[in-house]
Amino acid sequence: MYINRIAENKVKELLDNPKVIIVLGARQVGKTTLIKRILQEHQGFILNLDIEVDKDRLLTVSHMAPSDAMKNLGGPSLLIIDEAQRLPETGRIVKGWFDSNINTKIILLGSSSLNLLDQSAESLTGRNIKLYLPPLLFSEILSAQSWYSKEMTPKLLKENMSNQLSSLIKEQMFFGSYPEAVITSQKEQYLLNLVSDYLLKDVFQSTLIKSSDTVKKLLMLLAYQIGSEVSLTELANNLQISRVTVEKYIDLLERSFVIFRLPAFSNNQRKEIVKSTKIFFWDTGVRNALLKDFNFSNLRSDIGSLWENWVIAEFAKKNLLEGQPNNLFFWRTRSGSEVDLVIKGSNIFKAFEIKWSKPRLTWSKTKAVNGKAFTNRYDTKVEVISKENVVNYILSA
C-alpha cells in the first residue's frame, strides 16, 4: 500500500529545474519509495551506496568522461544516488557531472544530513535544491482512510467520523507516522526494530560517537523529558560525560532527524528566558519504542506530554516539508507564564496552548493568566489546541 505524499508533487516540480535535487530525511521515512514512484514515469537508474557493489560502480564511472559515465549507467533521464552520505566523494563526482552539462537529472537521497550536508552539499553549493522529507503528515494518513473524503471539512469530519478520527489520532500518537508503522499490523515489532537496527545507524557510525550505549541512554532521558526544558548540565551529570559531549550528541541526533529543538521565544531578554530549549521527537512512535511503552490508555502518566509532542511535531513536519519558512518556539517568562508553541514567520505570528484534556476551572484560570500575559506583551491571542479541535489546526497548519 502506497500512501500519497505531498512531497511527490514537489519533487516532480523540481525535475524541470536544472539543479541537483537533494532529498533528506531519516532512514525508513519513505525517500526511496517516493522516488521509485516518480520513476514509474521516467527512465531512471538507482545506485544505493549502502551496497558495496553500487558504491564501487559509482567510483568506477567517476573516472570516465561524463558522457561515457552516463552511457555505462544506461543513459538514464534520472540518476538516483541513494544513501549518498555513505561516500564522501559523492558531492565532488556529481559536481563534475553537473558542470559538464549532462542531460541526466541527478537526485541524491540521504538518510541523515551528517555528511551529506557537510561534504556533498558543500561541493554542490549553488548547484542544488534541498527537500526535507519528514514522517507522514496526519493529513496524508487521513487521506488514505477508506472512510475519509477530501470534501469533508474539519467540522463535518468531527460530526460524522468522530470515532474513526479519534482512533486514528490515538494510533498516530502511540505508534507514530513512519510509513511502515502506519501500514503494518506488527507496529510494535517494526518500531522496536527501527530504533535498534536502522534509525541510529548514521549516528553510531560518526567518528564523534565514543559510546553507542551513552547515546541510547541520552535518548531515553530525552524521551522522558519531552515538553520540559532540557538542562544539558543535568544530562551530562546523569550520563557522566561532559556538557560539550552532550551538546555534540544532541546535534548529531538532530541532524539525523531523530529529534528537533524548540528554542525559547523572546523580544525582551531581561524578562523572558531566552537560553532555554525544549527537545521533541519527530515521531512519537520512535519515542515510545525507545521507552518500550505502547500503552494505549488515556491514563498513562505521560499522556499530556505525548500529546504535546505529537501536535508540535505535526506543525514542525509541515514546516520542514515546506522548506522551513517559519520559526517555531515556546515562550516562558521568569515569573512562570508559559505558552507551548509560538510560530513566527514573515506572514504569520501565532501562539498555542496544547492540552489533551478539556480545560478544568483551575487550569482555565492558570492558562488564562498565561494567555493574557502573552497577549498583553505581543498583542496576539493564545489559542488552545485540544483533542476536540485539533483537526481544525493540523489539517490547515
Buried (B, 14 or more C-beta within 10 A) or exposed (E): EEBEBBBBEBBEEBBEEEBBBBBBBBBBBBBBBBBBBBBEEEEBBBBBBBEEEBBEBBBEBBEEEBBEBBEEBEEBBBBBBBBBBBBEBBBBBBBBBBEEEBEBBBBBBBBBBBBBBEBBBEBBEEBBBBBBBBBBBBBBBBBBEEEBEEEBEBEEBBEEBEEBBEEBBBBBBBBBBBBBBBEBEEBBEBBBBBBEEBBBBBBEBBEEBEBEEBBBBBBBBBBEBBBEBBBBEEBBEEBEBEBEBBEBBBEBBBBBBBBBBBBBBBEEEEEBBBEBBBBBBBBBBBBBBBBEEBEEEEEBEBBBBBBBBBBBBBBBBBBBBEEEEBBBBBBBBEEEBBBBBBBBEEEEEBBBBBBBEEBEEEEEEBBEEBBEBBBEBBEBEBBBBBBBEBBBBBBEB
